[in-house]
Amino acid sequence: MVSEKIFHCLTAPLTCLLLIVTGCATTSRKPADFALKFAEKDSTTYKLTTISEKSVDFEGMQVEEGKFKGGRSGNEIEMVFTQEIQGVDEKGEATAKITIEKLEYTKRIKDSVILNFDSCKPEDSNNPMAKIIGQSYTIKITPDGKITKIIAGQMQAQFKARTLENKAAMELLSRQAIIDRHATAALPAKDKNQLQKNDSWRSIKGLEFGLMGPKSYEKIYTVKNIEKENKNKIAIVEMNTIPTVKMDEKRKDKTTDYSKTFDNRETYTGKLKLDLTNGKIKEYQEQLNLQWVVAEPLEDIQTDREPAVIRMSVIRSYKLEKIN
């Protein structure tokens, strides 16, 4: 008598092969919803760490003391904030109250620290930046991580004086800073968010670098795995980038030939851990390391000295961690 498996072998070779190899029928993977989920009165606390730094180094240059001075300039910020959902509309868009719980802020110019604030230090309690702590602003955020509205006028109104501390506070409360802090660029568009392992999506990011001109990157997000953590499904997504010339018309006007005299080295990567069960980001980080290098042509050197070299570097780092 022909067994049932042999019969299926004759009628459906591919199915039989799978049965023989695995011993059971296969089932297709079900795509998951890669989106944020919001519930009224839900509260989540995050720690955000950002670095925005540029540096210049001069090598092999015999110059007058002080004529060329390199060093690092930029900001390092660590902020703990709580996001409380006040309401959710029929489209799933949430109104969220953001309360700043802790803040560390350091500003450098050519290696000199010109502003340092730590809300956990008693001696900084009278610093004007301390007025940020415990206060709130409101945002509206979509399931695909876009910020559609910001209400921060009351907080901004406290920092009118033109001091260094007030300027730093105003920068933290500017529209662009709030968008950069809370918008989640690592999520796919809402009509393309049904994904599974090995799926990917893309977006374009444009950045400005002063005299070195603008650069655009195509971010490529790939779902590397979907894991179980306790009872929740956690998606692991990796981001890689490739330079692209897809820039809008305004940025094209700012293109400079200055950067073409330099060699360019860059890495721009990131990683996302998304709780698919609760629709919350567990961790997201991305980092850009960019360096321009130019060396003095050997034919221009009249002695046996080393050629002069200029290195200009940029670091842009963003790390968001769910801590409660």
N, C-alpha and C positions, 0 to 999 in steps of 0.2 A: 504494500500500500504506500502511495506517495504521501509523505508527511505534509502537514500544512505549510511548513517553512519552505520545503522544496517546491510546492505548488506556487507559492508567492514568488519564489525565485524565477520560475519559468514565466510568470506573467508580469512581474515588476522587478527587473534585475537590480535597479538602484536601491529600491526599498529592501530587497533581500540582503544586499551587501551591507547596508546599515544595520540590519537585524543581526547578521552573523558577527559583525565587528563589535557592536555595542551590546547586543543581546536584548535590546528593547527599541521601541519606536522613538523617533526624535520628535521634539517639540520646538516650535519657533520661539525666539526670544521676543518678549513684549517690550516695545519702546517705552521709555520713562519720560515724564514731563520735566524738562529742564527749565524750571521757572521758580520764582519766589512765591511763597504762599503766606497770606496774612490773615490774622484773626484778631478781632477787636479785643483790646486790653492785654494782648500778648506783649511781653517785654523781653528784650534781648540786649545783652551788654557785649560790646566789642572793644578790642584794643587795636588802634591803627598806628602804624609806624611808617613814616615817610622820610626819605632823604632826597634832597635836590641840591646837587653839588657840582661845581665846576672848578677845575684847577689848571694851572699853567706851570710848566717846569722848563727851565732853560739849562741846557747842557753844553759844555765846551765853549762857552762864550766869555771872552776876555773883555769885559765892559767896566765902565765906571761903577763904583759901588752905589747901589740904589737906583741905577738907571733902569734896570730890568728886575722886577721883583715878582716872583711867582707865589705859589701857595694856593690854599683851598678857600673857596667862598661858597656860601650857601646856607641852607636851613636843615636842621634835623628836628623832627616833631614826633612825639609820642603822646597819643590822646586816647583816653578811655571814655566812651560815651554809651549811653543807654538809649535804645530805640523802642519807644512805646507806641503801639498801634492804637490810634484813636477812632478809626473807622475804616471801613472797606466798602467801595461802591460796587455797582453791579458788574463792572468790567474787571473787578479784582484789584483795582488801583487803591492803594492805602494812603491814608493821612497819618503821618508818623511824627511824634514829638521826640526831638533829639535833645538830650540833656548831657552836657559835658561834665564828667565826673572828675577827671584828672588831666593834667597837661604838663608836659615837659617840652620846652622850646629853646633851641640853641641857634643863634645866628652868628656866622663867621664871615669876616672879610680878610682875605689873604692871611689865613691862619690865626688871626686875632679874633677872639670871642668878643663881640660887641653887645650881645644880649643873651642872657641865660635866665630862664625862669623854670621853676619846679614847684608846682602847686602843693607838693607834699612837704616842702621845707617851710617851717614856721617863719623864717626870716624873709620869705617871699610873699607873706600874706598881705603886705601893703603895696605890693607891686600892682600897677594898674591892670595887668593881665589877669590878676586874681579875680577880677569881676566876672570873668567868663565862667568860672567854676560854679556849678549848681544851677546855671541858667539854661534856658531852652530856646530852640527855634523849631519851626515846623516845616516839613517837606511833604510833597506828594510823590509817591514812587510806584511805578508800574511793575507787573509781574516779571517783565524782562529787564528790570533794573534801571529804567530811565527815570530821571527826576523831571517832573513836569511843572512843579510849583515850589517856591521857597518863600517862607514868611520869617524874616529875621530882623525886621526893622527895629524892634525894641532893643535887641542886644546891640545892634550896630550903633544906635544913638548914644550909647554910653562912651564912645571912643572918638570924640571930636577933636580933642587937643592933638597938636601935631608933634607928639613925642615919639620916640623910637618904639616904646612899648605899645602905645595906641595904634601906631601904624601896623605893628605886627599883629595885634588883635584884629584890626580891620581886614588885614589880608586873610586871616583865618575865617572871618565871617563874610568874605566876599562871595558873590554868587558863584564864580568859577571854582573857588576853593571848596564850597559846599557840594557842588556837583562832583568835583573830583573825589571828594571824601566818600560820598554815598552812592553815586551811580555805579552800577556793576557792569563794566564793559565786557566781562567774560561770559555773559549769557547770550544765547542765540535769540534771534527775532522771534516774536510770539507766534508767528505762523510757521516756524521751522524748529520748534522746540521738542518734538517727539523724537528722542534719540536713544541709541543703545551703544554698546561697546564697539569701538573702532569708527563710529560716526564722527564727523567733524563739521565745523562751520568757520566762517571767516569774517573779519572786519578790517577797516582801514583806520589807522591812527596817524595823525599829522602832528609834528612837533617843531618848535622854533628854537634855533640856537644862535640868535644874535647875528654877529658878523659872519658866522659860518653858514648862515642860511637855514632854510627849512629842510626837513626830511620826512618822508612818509614811509610807513611800514604796513605791510599786510600781515595781520595777526591770524594765525592758524591754530584753532583750538581742536584738540582730538581727545575723545573719550577713551582713556587707556584702560579703565576697569570700573566695574560697579561692585562694591564690596558690601558685606553685611557688618554692621557695627551695632552690637546689642540687637535691637529689633529693627534698626533703621537701615535703609539702603543709602550708601554713600558713593557718589560718583567722583572718580579721580580723573581730572582733565589736565592735560599739558598744553602749554602755549609755546609755539615757536613763531618766528617772524621772518619775512623776507623783505628787503627794501623794494619800494615800488615808486613809480612816477605818477601815481594817481593822486594828484593834488587839485584842490579847487582853484578857481581863477584868482582869488585874493592872494593865496599863498604863492602862486606863480610869479606875481609881481615882486615878491620879496626875495626871489632867488638871486644868489650872488655867485660870482665866479671866484671869490676869495678862497673858498674851501677846495677848489679844484687844484690848488697848488700843494695840498696836503694829501698824504696817504691816510686812508681811513680804515680803522679796525672797530668792529662792533659785535656785541652779543645782546640779544633782547629776548628773554625767556620768561615764562611764568607757569604757575600751577594753581588749580582750583580744586577745593574739596567741597562738594555741594551735597547737603543732606536732602535727598530726593523725597524722603518721607515727610519731613517737616517743612520743606521748601525754604531752608535757611542756609546761608553760607557758613561753613565751618572754618574755612581758611581760604584766602586768596592772596597771592603774591605775584609781583612781576618786577623785573629789574632790567634796566638798560645800562650797559657799559659801552661808552663810545669814546674813541680816541682819535685825534688827528695828529699826525707826525710829519714834520718837514725838516729836512737836513740841508745844510749849506752845500751847494755843488762843489765837488772836489777841485774842479778846475778854477774855482774862485779863491782857493786857499793858496797864499803865497809862501807860507812857512810850513813846518812839519807839525803844526798843532792839529788837535782833533777838530773835525768839522763841528760847527755849531748846530744844535738840534733844538727845536721847539716842540714840546708835547702839550697838547691841550686835551683835557679829559672831561667827560660829563658822566655823572651817575644820577639816575632817576630810579628810586626804589619805593615800592608801595607794598605794605603787608597788613592785611586785615585778619584778625583772629577772633573767633567767638569765644568768650571766656565765661559766659553765663547765659 
